[in-house]
Amino acid sequence: MRRRRKIDSDENLERWLLTYADLITLLLAFFIVMYSMSQVDNKKFGKVSEALNTILKGGSSVLKHELEKDKTGHGLLKLGNLRLVQQKIEERFRQLGRQEELQTEVTERGLVIHILESTLFDVGAADLQMRAMEVLDLVAEQVKDRPNHIRVEGHTDDRPIQTNVFPSNWELSSARATSVVRYISDNHGISPDRISALGYGEFRPVQPNNSVENRAKNRRVDVVVLTMELTLTEPTSQLYYSDTETQ
């Protein structure tokens, strides 16, 4: 009888090991989860947090819109895809023997397509030439089906202009960018909320304004296909309507 009690006592002593093992396993799982959470992308976490705050305020359509974009890839292009678009544009112009009319580069902003003034406009004017439309058609064909935001930027050289239509280079560069935006949007079905126009005047040259050749390079229109991060920062009509609906 005494021996049996000893055996039962030994069995009871071993049972606590099972509980201890379970506790260790749970602690290990807990630390793994904590470590994985520490690796969360801060920007994505911030977007989720912002979307949740919007939901609590009644703007549920914003979160739905953002999640659908992330799920389907809307509004996002990685640099590799931008380089592919760049190659297609350069190849197309090379086939037509018009590669001198534009230059392209991929930067931290996205794909930048530099189109010289002489290709698009007469000196001191903002009306598109006929040959300009052919160039814009070729560019638009490659970017119109891409969901990234397109920003058109007008630039001039440092020579002042003062006319009844354009009091300064600000107005001239803005009018040129607007002409390009209007043509691309009207003729290639690009939604107006996916494209915008900016005028920088002479204040963002690519070369010093110290020669005829350099000034010609500075007089340009840049068509910029924005990167993923910059596209998400652009205002959209969906965001606007969701905000107004809650007010």
Buried (B, 14 or more C-beta within 10 A) or exposed (E): EEEEEEEEEEEEEEEEEEEEEEEEEEEEEEEEEEEEEEEEEEEEEEBBEEBEEBEEEEBBBBBBBBEEBBEEEEBBBEBEBBEBBBEBBBEBBEEEEBBEBBBBEBEEBBBBBBBBBBBBBEEEBBEBBEEBBEBBEBBBEBBBEBEBBBBBBBBBBBEEBEEEEBEBBBBBBBBBBBBBBBBBBEEBEBEEBBBBBBBBBBEEBEEEBEEEEBBBBBBBBBBBBBBBEBBBEBEBEBBEEBBEEEE
